[in-house]
């Protein structure tokens, strides 16, 4: 789940043989909120795009999270501050989407 400004957004993970599959329409609608940059600020753990593969422990779970969470967020929002003491990251809307697939 994302917790953004007090709003809970469920993120559904689905995969088949280690590859992410299409999300249900309701989850796609939630990701559309990222595309229209509905949020002025997102506070999350530090996000990165780092696929591990199934040879690593929990690699498949990591890859699904990267595919459905990290990539969409980092496409439309950019990190503006990392507070490593906690660790958390502050993200704000990008002026132009970056590396969206």
Protein Blocks (a to p, Z undefined) as FASTA:
>chain_A
ZZeehiacddddddeehiacdddfklmmmmmmmmnomafbdcddddddddebjmbghklm
mmmmmmmmmmmmmmmpccfbdcfklpccdddddfbdchiZZ
